Amino acid sequence: MTGDGRNRLSIGVGARRGVPAGEVLDLIADALSSVAAPARPDSSSIAVLATVDGKADEPGVIEAARRLGVPLRTFPAEVLAAVPVPRPSALVAAVTGTPSVAEAAALAAAGPGATLLVPKRKSVPGGRATCAVALCPATSPKPSATHAPPAPHQGDPVSTPPAPRSGTANEPDLRHHGDREVRDAAGELTDLTDLAVNVRAGTPPAWLKARIAASLDGLAAYPDGRAAREAVAARHGLPPERVLLTAGAAEAFVLIARAIRARHPVVVHPQFTEPEAALRDAGHVVERVLLTERDGFRLGADSVPEDADLVVVGNPTNPTSVLHPAEALARLARPGRTLVVDEAFMDAVPGEPASLASRTDVPGLVVLRSLTKTWGLAGLRVGYVLAAPEIIAALEQAQPLWPVSAPALAAAEACCEPAALAEAAEAAETIAADRAYLLSRLREFPGIRAMEPAAGSFVLIRMPKAAAVRERLRTLGFAARRGDTFPGLGPEWLRLAVRDRGTVDRFVVALEKAVGEVGGPGGAAEAADQPRTGGEHPARL
C-alpha cells in the first residue's frame, strides 16, 4: 500500500500479561501478509497501535509500538464494548469488560467509517496475543497522537457509564500516592528517608509555623478568606475575582469535575492521577492521552483531540518532571474548551518561565497552584485556582461553606508576602542544583535511565527490576515512589524526590547495594541488553 494509502492502517492488539514484543510484531506481520496482492500493505502503512486501557502498561505492547514508530492509543473497556464487531466473545468480555479488544480497538482508533481489513487473528505458538487490522477512511486525518476517542453520547449531562474502577488487575491504582511509600503495612509513618513525597525537606520554616500558630487565637470565628484571596491575587497581578482558595489542589480537581460540564474530558498522562480519579467519581468517561518516552513525554502539536472540551495537563508534570513551554500549552486553548493546567510544582522552577498563572488572554484557562510542596503544608491543605471570574463563580458554587480553615488562610497570606516569595525563589535555585547533582550520580549506573531535562523537584527513572529494587531500598532505609500507578508507565519506573547532596550520596550507596543484590542494572553488559525506549531521540529527552 503506497501513495495516499500509506499510514492509513489501524492495528488493534489484545495481549496476555508478559507477551513479548516479538510475538506481537510477528502476529502483525502475519496479519498484513494475509491481505491479497496487490493491495497487501507493509508496516509503513501502519498509523497507530491500539488496545484497551488495561494493557496500556504492558511492556511487550509498548515496545511493539516503539519499534513500529507509531503511537499507542488506549480505550476504556466500555468504549470498546460499544463498537460493533463481527466476532464478539463472552469469555473476553468476562475478563476485560468488552467482548472484543483487537477488532474493537482497531475500528475505534481508525475512526468513523473505518472498515475491518483483517479480522482477529491469534499468535502461534502460545496464543498470547491477538490482532486485527482496520482501514482508516480516506478522508480521515492521520492518527498522530496517543489518544482514544470518548464513548459517544449526546446532550450536556454525562450519561455514559463511568470508566472502570482503578486499582483492578488491569487498571493502575489512581488513588495511590507517594505518602503510602513512607508508611508501614499498618499505615503508620516510618523513619525511612523520604524520596517518595515531593515536599521540600526541612519545611515548614519556623516563621511560617509561628504565623500559623498565631492564627489559632481566632479559631472561635468562622474563616474569612478575603485577605488571603487578595494576597494571592496581588502575588500574580490579578484581580481577586479571578482567585479561589481551596483545601489543597486536590479539592480543586473535585470542584472542576463537578462544576464544569464536559462531553469529552481528556487527561494527559503520565501525570498526577487525582484529576482523572475526580472526573471518574463525578461520572465522566475520561479519555487518556498517553505521552510516550520516545518523545520525552512531551506534548506534540496534535497530541490532544480537537473535540476535547476539558483538557487537564500538569506543568511541570508529575512524575516525568517535564516542563512544557507556556506557548505550547496556550495553543491547546479553544473556544468552548476548559484548559486546566496543574502548576503545583511551578514554584520549584527558577523564575517560573513556563507559568500561565498570570495570563488572562488564554480562553478557558484554569491554573491550579499548591502551597504544599515548597512550604511543607501537606497536612494543612491549602491551594488555589486562577481563572476567569465566571469559572471561579461556578467552582465556588460547588464548594461547601468555609472550605479553607483559618490556619490555612493565614499560611496562604503569609506565603505570598515579598520575603516569602524571595525565600521560595532561593529554594527553587537550590532544588535545581540538587537535582543536577542527583542526575549526575544516577548516570553512574549504566542500566538506569533518568528522563532529562528535568524541571521539577523530582526525577523519573527507568530501570530493570525496579519493583524489587524499591523493596530492597526500603530495607536499606529509603522510600522511593513506584511508577506503575501512573497511566502510561509500567513497573520498571520509579520517581525520586530531589534531596540535598548528603542524602543523595547515602542513597547512591544504598542503590548500588540494592541493584547488585537483585541483579539489577549494575553493569554495562546488562545495560546493553535492556531496551532503551526513545533512545533514538536523545536530543528530545
C-alpha positions in Angstrom: 0.0 0.0 0.0 1.6 3.2 -1.2 0.8 6.7 -2.2 -2.3 8.0 -0.4 -2.8 4.6 1.1 0.3 4.9 3.3 -0.3 5.5 7.0 -3.9 4.5 6.9 -4.0 1.3 8.9 -5.0 0.9 12.5 -3.8 -2.2 14.3 -5.8 -3.4 17.3 -4.0 -5.6 19.8 -5.1 -7.8 22.6 -2.4 -9.3 24.9 -1.9 -11.5 27.9 0.5 -10.4 30.6 4.1 -11.0 29.7 3.7 -11.3 25.9 7.0 -10.3 24.3 7.1 -7.6 21.7 8.4 -10.0 19.1 5.3 -12.2 19.3 3.1 -9.1 18.8 5.2 -7.9 15.8 5.3 -11.3 14.2 1.5 -11.5 14.5 1.0 -8.1 12.9 3.3 -9.0 10.1 1.3 -12.2 9.6 -1.9 -10.3 9.5 -0.6 -7.8 6.9 0.7 -10.6 4.7 -2.7 -12.2 4.7 -4.1 -9.4 2.6 -4.2 -10.3 -1.1 -1.9 -8.7 -3.5 -1.6 -6.1 -5.0 -3.3 -4.3 -2.0 -1.1 -6.0 0.5 0.3 -3.4 2.9 3.5 -3.3 4.8 4.4 -1.9 8.2 5.0 1.6 6.8 1.2 1.7 6.3 0.5 1.5 10.0 -0.6 4.7 11.6 -1.4 3.6 15.1 -1.4 0.6 17.5 -4.5 0.4 19.8 -5.6 -1.6 22.7 -7.7 -1.5 25.9 -6.7 0.8 28.8 -5.9 -2.2 30.9 -3.0 -3.1 28.6 -1.6 0.4 28.4 1.4 -0.5 30.6 2.1 -3.9 29.0 5.8 -3.8 28.1 5.5 -6.0 25.1 2.8 -3.9 23.6 4.6 -0.6 24.4 7.8 -1.9 22.8 5.9 -3.1 19.7 4.6 0.4 19.1 8.0 1.8 19.7 9.6 -0.5 17.1 6.9 0.3 14.6 7.4 4.0 15.2 3.7 4.7 15.9 1.7 5.9 18.8 -0.1 3.6 21.2 -3.7 4.6 21.8 -5.8 3.1 24.6 -9.5 2.9 25.2 -11.7 2.3 28.2 -13.3 -1.1 28.1 -16.9 0.3 27.9 -15.9 2.4 24.8 -14.7 -0.8 23.0 -17.8 -2.7 24.2 -19.9 -0.2 22.2 -18.1 -0.9 18.9 -19.9 -3.5 16.8 -17.5 -6.3 15.8 -18.1 -9.5 13.8 -16.5 -11.8 16.4 -17.6 -10.9 19.9 -16.5 -13.2 22.7 -18.3 -13.7 26.0 -15.1 -15.0 27.5 -13.2 -11.9 26.5 -16.0 -9.7 27.9 -15.8 -11.5 31.3 -12.1 -10.9 31.5 -11.7 -7.4 30.0 -15.1 -5.8 30.2 -15.5 -5.8 26.4 -16.5 -8.6 24.0 -13.6 -7.6 21.7 -10.3 -6.0 22.2 -8.3 -6.3 18.9 -11.2 -5.8 16.5 -12.9 -3.1 18.5 -9.6 -1.2 19.2 -8.6 -1.3 15.5 -12.0 0.1 14.4 -12.2 2.7 17.2 -8.7 4.0 16.5 -9.4 4.2 12.8 -12.4 6.4 13.4 -15.9 6.7 11.9 -16.3 5.0 8.6 -13.5 2.5 9.1 -13.6 -1.0 7.7 -12.2 -4.1 9.1 -9.5 -5.2 6.7 -8.2 -8.3 8.7 -10.4 -9.9 11.4 -9.0 -11.0 14.7 -6.0 -13.4 14.5 -4.2 -15.2 17.3 -0.5 -15.6 17.6 1.1 -19.1 17.5 2.5 -20.8 19.3 1.3 -19.8 22.7 -1.6 -17.6 21.6 -0.7 -14.8 24.0 -1.6 -12.0 21.5 -4.4 -11.2 19.1 -4.6 -8.5 16.5 -6.9 -7.1 13.9 -6.4 -4.5 11.1 -8.7 -1.7 10.2 -8.5 0.6 7.2 -8.9 4.3 8.1 -11.3 6.3 5.9 -9.5 8.1 3.1 -10.9 11.4 4.4 -9.9 11.0 8.0 -6.8 12.7 9.3 -3.8 10.5 10.0 -3.9 9.4 13.7 -0.8 11.0 15.2 -1.5 11.4 18.9 -1.6 8.8 21.6 -5.2 9.1 22.5 -8.5 7.3 22.1 -12.0 8.7 21.2 -14.5 9.0 24.0 -17.7 7.0 24.3 -20.4 8.5 22.1 -23.0 10.4 24.0 -25.4 13.3 23.4 -26.5 16.3 25.5 -24.9 18.1 28.3 -25.2 15.6 31.2 -22.7 12.8 31.3 -24.9 9.7 30.7 -22.4 7.1 29.7 -21.1 4.6 32.4 -18.1 5.7 34.4 -14.7 4.3 33.5 -13.6 1.1 35.2 -12.7 1.4 38.9 -8.9 2.0 39.3 -6.7 -0.4 41.2 -8.2 -3.5 39.5 -6.0 -6.1 37.9 -5.7 -4.2 34.6 -6.0 -0.7 35.9 -3.5 1.4 37.8 -4.5 2.5 41.3 -5.2 6.2 40.7 -5.5 6.7 44.4 -2.0 5.5 45.2 0.2 8.4 46.3 3.7 8.8 47.5 2.8 9.1 51.2 2.0 5.4 51.2 5.6 4.6 50.5 6.8 6.1 53.8 4.2 4.2 55.8 4.2 0.6 57.1 1.6 -2.0 56.5 -0.5 -0.7 59.3 -0.4 2.8 57.9 2.0 4.3 60.4 4.7 6.7 59.4 8.2 5.1 59.3 11.6 6.6 59.8 12.6 5.9 56.1 14.5 8.6 54.3 11.7 10.0 52.1 12.4 10.1 48.4 8.8 9.3 47.6 6.9 12.5 48.6 7.8 15.7 46.7 7.5 18.0 49.7 10.7 20.2 50.3 12.7 18.8 53.2 13.0 20.9 56.3 9.7 22.6 56.0 7.6 24.4 57.1 10.1 27.1 58.2 9.9 28.5 61.7 8.5 31.8 60.7 5.6 30.1 58.9 4.9 27.9 61.8 4.7 31.0 64.0 2.2 32.7 61.7 0.1 29.6 61.6 0.2 29.2 65.4 -0.8 32.9 65.8 -4.0 32.2 63.8 -5.2 29.7 66.4 -6.3 32.6 68.7 -9.1 33.3 66.2 -10.4 29.7 65.8 -13.7 30.7 67.5 -14.6 32.8 64.4 -15.6 31.3 61.1 -12.8 31.6 58.4 -12.7 34.8 56.4 -10.7 34.3 53.2 -10.8 37.8 51.8 -7.3 38.8 52.9 -5.7 35.6 51.6 -7.6 35.9 48.4 -6.3 39.4 47.9 -2.8 38.4 48.8 -2.8 35.6 46.2 -4.3 37.9 43.6 -1.6 40.5 44.2 1.1 37.8 44.0 0.0 37.0 40.5 -1.0 40.5 39.4 -4.7 39.5 39.1 -8.0 40.9 40.5 -9.4 38.9 43.5 -12.4 37.7 41.5 -10.0 35.6 39.5 -8.9 33.7 42.6 -10.5 30.8 44.6 -8.8 29.4 47.7 -9.2 25.6 48.1 -8.4 22.9 50.6 -5.4 21.9 48.5 -5.2 21.3 44.8 -7.0 18.0 45.2 -10.2 19.8 46.2 -9.9 22.0 43.0 -9.9 18.8 40.9 -13.1 17.7 42.5 -14.7 21.1 42.0 -13.8 21.1 38.3 -15.2 17.6 37.9 -18.5 18.6 39.5 -18.9 22.1 38.2 -17.5 22.1 34.6 -19.8 20.4 32.1 -17.8 18.3 29.7 -18.8 15.9 27.0 -15.2 14.9 26.1 -12.8 15.2 29.1 -9.2 14.4 28.4 -6.4 13.9 30.9 -2.8 14.0 29.6 -0.7 11.2 31.1 1.6 10.3 32.7 0.6 12.8 35.4 -0.8 13.3 38.9 -3.8 10.9 38.9 -6.3 12.8 41.1 -7.7 14.8 38.2 -8.8 11.6 36.4 -10.0 10.0 39.7 -12.1 13.0 40.4 -13.6 13.1 36.9 -14.5 9.4 37.1 -16.0 9.8 40.5 -18.2 12.5 39.1 -19.5 10.2 36.4 -17.3 11.3 33.5 -15.9 8.9 30.9 -12.3 10.0 30.7 -10.1 9.8 27.7 -6.4 9.4 28.3 -3.7 11.0 26.1 -0.6 8.9 26.8 2.6 10.8 26.1 5.5 8.5 25.2 9.0 8.0 26.4 10.1 8.1 22.8 9.1 11.7 22.6 10.4 12.5 26.1 6.8 12.6 27.4 6.4 16.0 25.7 3.2 17.3 24.1 3.1 17.3 20.3 1.2 19.7 18.2 -1.7 17.2 17.7 -1.5 15.3 21.0 -4.9 16.4 22.2 -8.0 15.5 20.2 -9.6 18.6 18.6 -13.1 17.9 20.0 -11.9 17.6 23.7 -13.8 20.2 25.7 -11.9 19.7 29.0 -8.2 19.1 29.0 -6.0 18.5 32.1 -2.3 18.7 32.0 0.5 19.2 34.5 3.4 21.6 34.2 6.0 20.7 35.3 4.4 17.3 35.0 4.4 14.9 37.9 6.1 12.3 37.6 8.0 13.0 34.4 9.5 16.4 35.5 8.8 17.7 32.0 8.3 21.5 31.7 6.1 22.2 28.7 6.7 25.7 27.2 4.0 28.2 28.1 3.0 28.8 24.5 2.7 25.1 23.7 0.1 24.9 26.5 -1.6 28.1 25.5 -2.1 26.7 22.0 -4.2 24.0 23.5 -6.9 26.5 24.3 -10.0 26.6 22.1 -13.4 28.4 22.3 -15.7 26.1 24.3 -12.7 24.2 25.9 -11.7 24.4 29.5 -7.9 24.0 29.8 -6.7 23.0 33.3 -3.0 23.4 33.9 -1.8 21.9 37.2 1.1 24.1 38.3 1.5 22.6 41.8 5.3 22.3 41.3 5.8 25.5 39.3 7.3 27.5 42.2 10.1 24.9 42.3 11.2 26.1 38.8 13.6 29.1 39.0 11.8 32.1 37.5 8.7 30.2 36.6 9.3 30.8 32.8 6.5 28.5 31.7 3.8 29.6 34.1 0.4 30.6 32.8 -0.8 31.8 36.2 -0.9 35.5 35.4 -2.3 35.1 31.9 -5.7 36.5 31.2 -5.6 36.2 27.4 -6.0 32.4 27.2 -9.7 31.4 26.8 -11.0 28.8 29.2 -7.7 28.7 31.2 -7.8 27.3 34.7 -4.5 27.3 36.6 -4.1 25.3 39.9 -1.4 26.1 42.4 -0.4 24.5 45.7 1.5 25.6 48.8 2.1 22.1 49.8 5.4 21.3 48.0 7.6 24.3 48.7 6.3 25.1 52.2 5.7 21.7 53.6 1.9 22.2 54.3 0.5 18.8 53.1 -1.3 18.4 56.4 -2.8 21.8 56.3 -4.5 21.5 52.9 -4.2 24.8 51.1 -4.0 25.7 47.4 -5.9 27.9 44.9 -7.4 28.3 41.5 -6.8 31.1 39.0 -9.3 31.5 36.2 -11.8 33.8 34.6 -14.4 35.2 37.1 -17.3 33.2 35.6 -15.3 29.9 36.1 -14.3 30.9 39.6 -18.0 31.6 40.4 -19.1 28.2 39.1 -16.4 26.4 41.1 -17.2 28.4 44.2 -20.9 27.4 44.0 -19.7 23.8 44.2 -17.7 24.4 47.3 -19.1 23.8 50.8 -19.2 26.7 53.2 -15.8 27.7 54.8 -13.8 25.1 52.9 -10.4 26.5 53.9 -9.5 26.7 57.6 -8.3 29.9 59.3 -4.7 28.5 59.8 -4.6 27.6 56.1 -5.7 31.0 55.1 -3.1 32.6 57.4 -0.5 30.4 55.6 -1.7 31.4 52.2 -1.4 35.1 53.0 2.0 34.7 54.6 3.4 32.7 51.7 2.5 35.5 49.2 4.5 38.2 51.0 7.7 39.5 49.4 10.0 37.9 51.9 8.3 34.5 51.4 8.5 34.8 47.6 12.2 35.6 47.9 12.7 32.5 50.0 10.8 30.4 47.6 12.9 31.7 44.7 16.1 30.8 46.6 14.7 27.4 47.3 14.0 26.8 43.6 17.6 27.6 42.8 18.8 25.1 45.5 16.4 22.4 44.1 17.8 22.9 40.6 21.4 22.5 41.8 20.5 19.4 43.9 18.6 17.9 41.0 21.6 18.3 38.8 23.7 16.5 41.3 21.2 13.7 41.7 21.1 13.2 37.9 24.9 13.2 37.7 25.1 10.4 40.3 22.4 8.4 38.6 24.5 8.5 35.4 27.0 6.3 37.2 24.6 3.4 36.8 24.8 2.2 33.1 21.4 0.5 33.3 19.4 3.4 34.8 17.9 6.0 32.6 16.7 9.2 34.0 14.3 11.4 32.0 16.1 14.6 31.1 15.9 17.5 31.1 14.0 17.5 34.4 12.5 20.7 35.8 10.6 19.6 38.9 11.6 18.7 42.4 11.8 15.1 41.4 13.2 12.9 38.6 11.7 9.9 36.8 14.0 6.9 36.2 13.6 3.6 34.4 15.5 0.5 35.4 15.1 -3.3 35.2 13.6 -5.0 38.2 12.6 -1.6 39.7 9.9 -3.1 41.9 12.4 -5.4 43.6 15.0 -2.6 43.9 12.4 -0.4 45.5 11.5 -3.1 48.1 15.2 -3.6 48.9 15.7 0.1 49.2 13.1 0.1 52.0 15.1 -2.4 54.0 18.1 -0.1 53.5 16.3 2.9 54.8 15.0 4.7 51.7 11.4 5.1 50.3 11.1 5.6 46.5 7.8 6.2 44.6 6.7 3.4 42.4 5.8 4.5 38.9 3.3 1.8 37.7 0.3 3.6 39.3 0.7 6.4 36.7 -1.1 5.6 33.5 1.4 5.1 30.7 4.2 3.9 32.9 5.0 0.3 33.9 6.7 -1.5 36.8 10.2 -0.5 35.5 9.7 3.1 36.6 10.5 4.9 39.8 10.2 8.5 40.9 12.8 10.1 43.2 12.4 13.3 45.1 15.3 15.7 44.9 17.2 16.0 48.2 20.4 17.6 49.4 23.8 16.2 48.3 24.5 14.3 51.5 21.2 12.5 51.3 21.8 11.7 47.6 25.3 10.3 48.4 23.8 8.0 51.0 21.0 7.0 48.6 23.5 6.1 45.9 25.3 3.8 48.2 22.1 2.0 49.1 21.0 2.0 45.4 24.3 0.3 44.3 23.8 -2.3 47.0 20.1 -2.9 46.1 20.7 -3.3 42.4 23.6 -5.6 43.0 21.6 -7.9 45.2 18.5 -8.1 43.0 20.6 -8.5 39.8 19.6 -5.0 38.6 21.3 -2.6 36.3 24.7 -2.6 37.8 26.9 -3.1 34.8 27.3 -2.0 31.2 26.8 -5.5 29.9 23.4 -5.9 31.3 22.5 -2.3 30.4 23.3 -3.1 26.8 20.6 -5.9 26.9 17.9 -3.5 28.2 15.5 -1.8 25.7 16.1 1.9 25.8 12.8 3.2 24.6 13.1 6.6 22.9 16.9 6.4 22.9 16.9 7.1 19.2 15.8 10.7 20.0 18.3 11.7 22.8 18.1 15.4 22.0 14.3 15.3 22.8 14.7 13.9 26.2 
